[in-house]
Amino acid sequence: MATIELPDNILNTLSTVLQQLQQTLPELKTAPDFSAYAYKWQDGQLKPIHKLKAIALDDLKGIKKQKEKVIQNTLQFLNNLPANDILLTGSRGTGKSSIVRALLTEYAEQGLRLIEIERDDLSDLPEIQKLIADRPEKFIVYCDDLAFNAEDENYRSLKSVLDGSLQSGSSNFVIYATSNRRHLLPEFMHENTPATKVDVPQYTELHPQEAIEEKISLSDRFGMWLSFYPMDQNLYLEIVEHYLKKAGMELTAEARAEALRWCQGRGQRSGRAAYQFSKHWIGSQQLKVLN
């Protein structure tokens, strides 16, 4: 049989078309690798995180009551007892995210796993549910810095999942979310004021109270709310001293003064600022020894 040789220009065109087609085709999904302790939901897949930054619960100071409640709820979850979804809200840098990550350090050997998901991917929550439905491990689906704008519809997916995620003894996942605001959807002044004659009729909410209830109801779906508050100077210095002691150093008068200047420059006294200063101070002192 005779072979047909195509002109080079046609071959080049076909090659270009095939490359473009390959780029537009969706990526083939592979089965999740469940050998890891933590995962990131990305591009519609559970991507394992094998190198984790270890955070110890004992390192989190000044939030004893919050830790106790989160630990108790998590132990109930691990022991197949009823457990709540948790919303951790309040001041930045006070340990909201660190508590969730520290749980993995403490309880990974007991079957706890962590799945981190971005706010914009919350519509994929039902798909995550299906992927882990038959797994023996217990999964915390974790969304950090959760908040929605007025036009964002992803909150509806979260509401739907929260409504059905508390199945006593049968569910293997709960949702822990952190936010700087307790009401996750924005509320506006006009929603709390009565309609007036100057309002444009077609743009006036007929039942403003129902609109407000819709926005507040998302936070209500979380069974447990935990609040975190700004730290005072003594607690801030206590956290600094804790980290310095772990490195075999003392909180000297010089270190104390530098720590206070550090938090003033940052505009906040928080566990995060204390930890960041500790890294700076410990590293600078060790560098002096090397030189």
N, C-alpha and C positions, 0 to 999 in steps of 0.2 A: 504494500500500500504506500502510495506516495505521501510524503510529509508536506505540510503547508507551512511555509515560512512567512511570518508576519513582519511587516516593515517595523523598523526600530521605533518610529514615532508612535505606532499603535501599541507596541510593547511598553513603551514608557508611559503612555496614557493609562493603560491597564494597571501598571504597577502603582501609579499615583492614586488611582481610584481605589485599589485594594488597601493601600495604606490609610487613606481617609476613612474607608469603611471600618477598618480595624480600630481606629481611634474613636469612632462613634459607637461601636458596639459596646454594650455593658460588660463590665469585668465579670468573668466567671466566678461565682461564689464557691468557696471551698468550705468544707466542714470545719467548724471551730476547733481550735486546739485547746482542749480543756485541761492541759497540764499546768497552766499558769494559775497564780492566785488572783491576779487582777487583769482587767480587760478594758479596752477602749472601743466604744461603738463608733465606727468610722466607715464611711462609704458603704453602709448597709451590711457591715460584717463585724463580728467580734474579733478584735485584734488583741492577742495576748501581750501583756507587759511582764517580761521576765525579770527586769532589773528595777526593783522598787526601792524608794527611799524609806527606810525604816523610821517610824515615829512611835515613841513609847507613850503610853497613857500617863505614866508617872511624870513625864516632862511637861505636862499641861497643868499649869498652876492657876489658881484663882477661879476655877470653874468646876469645883468639886460636885456641886449638886447636879449640874448639867451632865457631867461624866457619869454619875451614879445612875441617872435615869436612862441615858443612852445605853450603858452597859447592861442594865437590867432588861431593857426591851430587846437587846440583841441576844442575850442569853435565853430569853423566852423563845425567840425566833429559832435559835440553834437547837433548842430542845423540843421543837415541834409543838410549841404552845402558842396561843394567840399572841400576836405582836402587832404593833402599830407602825404605820408610815410616820416619819418624823420630819418636821420642818424646823430647822435651826436658823434663827434670825437675830440680827442685832449688829453691833458695832464691828467694823472691819478689823481684822487682825487679832481677834479675841479667841480663836481656837475652834471655830465652827468646822472648817474643813479638816483641821488636824485631828479632831476627835474621830471623824469617820475613817480617815486613813490609819489612825492608830488602832482602830478595831481590827483591821486586817493583820497588823503586826501581832496582836494579842491572840486572835482566834482563828487564824488561817489553818492551823493544824487540826482544829475541830471542824473543818469543812466550810468555813466562811470564805466567800469570794466577793469581789467588788467589780462592778461594771460601771464605768464612767460614761456619761452621755451628755452631749451638749443640748442646750435648750432648743435649738433649731431642729434637732433630730427626735424630739419627743413623740412625733407622729409614728415613729418606728417602734414604740414600746410594745405593741401587740406582737410584732415580729420577734422581738427579744424574748418575750414570754414563750413563744413557740419553741425557740431554739433551746431554752433551758428547762422546758417543762418536765422532761424525763430525767434530769440530772439529779444525782443524790446530794450534791452540794447545796449550800444555802447562799443565795445571791442578794447582796445589797446593790440595787440600782441607784447610782449616786449622781445627782445633778448639782454642780457647784454654781454659786452666784446666780440663782434662778430669779428671773423677773421678766415680765412681758410688757410690750408696749400696747397701745390702744388698738392697733390693727392686727396684732399677732393672734393667730387662731390655733397655734400649737397647744395652748393651754387646755383646749377641749379634749385633746388626746390624753393629756395628763389626768384630767378630771375623770375620764372614762375608766382609765386603768386604776386610779386610786379607789374608785367606787367598788371594784371587784377584787382588789388585791389582798383583802383581809379575809382569807378563807381558813378558819381555824383548823390546824392540823394538816392542811392539804397544799398550801402555797409554799413554794420554795424561794420566793423573793419578796423583798419589801423595798420601799423607796425612801431614801434619805436625801433631803435637799437642803441647801444652805442659801440664804439670801440676806441682803442688808435691809430688806423691808418685809414686814409681816404680811401686808396685803400685796399679793404678787402682781396684781393688775392695777394700773393707775386709776385714781379717782379724781374727779374734777369738781371745782367749786359749784359749777352750774347744776351738777347732779343733786346737790343738796339744797338748792334754792328753788322756790316755787316759780312756776311759769308766770310771766308778766305779759302785758299787752304789747310790749315792744318785741317780744320774741317772734321769730318767723315761724308761723304755724307748722309748715311742713317739716321743719327741722327740730321741732319741740318734742321731747320724749313724753308720750302720753302717760306712762307709768314709770317715772324716774326711780321710785323705790325698788322696782323690780330690776332695773339696770344695776343698781347698787348691790342688790342681793346676789346677782349673777357674778359680780366681781369678787365679792367677799367669799362666795361659796367655794372657790378654789382652795383657799387656805383652810377652810373648814373640813375639806376632805382628808387632810392630814390628821391622824388620830392624836398626835402629840406635837405640841409647840414648845420649843425651848428658846428662851431669850438670853442673849449675851450682852453684857454691859461694858462701858469704858472702864479702864483700869486706873487706879490711883497711883501715885508715885511710889509708894511703899511696895505695892504688888509688882510693879514694873521692875524695881530694883531687886526684888526677891527672885524673879525669874532670871534676871541677868546673873545674879549670884549662883543660882542653881546650875546654869550652863557653864559658868567659869569653874565651879567645883568639879564638874564632870571632867574638865580638862586639867584638873590638878592645880587650879589657880585660885587666888583669893580676890574678893572684891575690895581692892585697896581704895584709898581716898582718891587717887588719880583715876582709877577705873570708874569709880562712882561718878565723879565730876564729868568724865568723858561720856558716860552713859546718859547722863541728864542732858548734856549738850546734844547728843545724838537724837534723843526723842523730841527735843525742842525743834531741831532742824527738820525732823520728819512731820512735825505737827500732830503727833499722836503718841500716847503711851499705850502700848499693846504688847501682847505676847510675841507677835510677829516682829515688832521693832526691837524687842529685847533679844530675840533669837538672832536677828540680823546684826545687832551691835556685838553680841557675844562672838559671832564668827569673825567680825572685823577685829575685835580686841585680841582674841586668842591667836588669830593668824598674825597680827602685827607683832605680838610679843614673841611668838615662835620664830618669826623672821629675824628679829633682833638677835636671838640666840645663834641662828645660822650665820649671821654676819659678824 
